[in-house]
Amino acid sequence: MSNLDMKEAIKMLAAEKNISEETLLQSSRFG
């Protein structure tokens, strides 16, 4: 999976959960 695909997936997930991409990245990084 390319880095761009990853970013798009994160954007969609963030939109779905109605949170920011940064919040999503932090939560996935820390467990």
C-alpha positions as CSV (number, residue, x, y, z in Angstrom):
1,M,0.0,0.0,0.0
2,S,1.5,3.3,-1.0
3,N,1.9,6.3,1.3
4,L,-0.8,8.2,-0.6
5,D,-3.3,5.4,-0.2
6,M,-2.6,5.4,3.5
7,K,-3.2,9.1,3.7
8,E,-6.5,8.7,1.8
9,A,-7.6,5.9,4.1
10,I,-6.8,8.0,7.1
11,K,-8.8,10.9,5.7
12,M,-11.8,8.7,5.1
13,L,-11.6,7.1,8.6
14,A,-11.2,10.5,10.2
15,A,-14.3,11.8,8.3
16,E,-16.2,8.7,9.2
17,K,-15.4,9.0,12.9
18,N,-15.7,12.9,12.7
19,I,-12.3,13.4,14.2
20,S,-9.1,15.0,12.9
21,E,-6.4,13.1,11.1
22,E,-3.9,14.0,13.8
23,T,-6.1,12.6,16.5
24,L,-6.5,9.4,14.4
25,L,-2.8,9.1,13.8
26,Q,-2.0,9.6,17.5
27,S,-4.5,7.1,18.7
28,S,-3.3,4.5,16.2
29,R,0.3,5.1,17.2
30,F,-0.3,4.7,20.9
31,G,-2.5,1.7,20.7
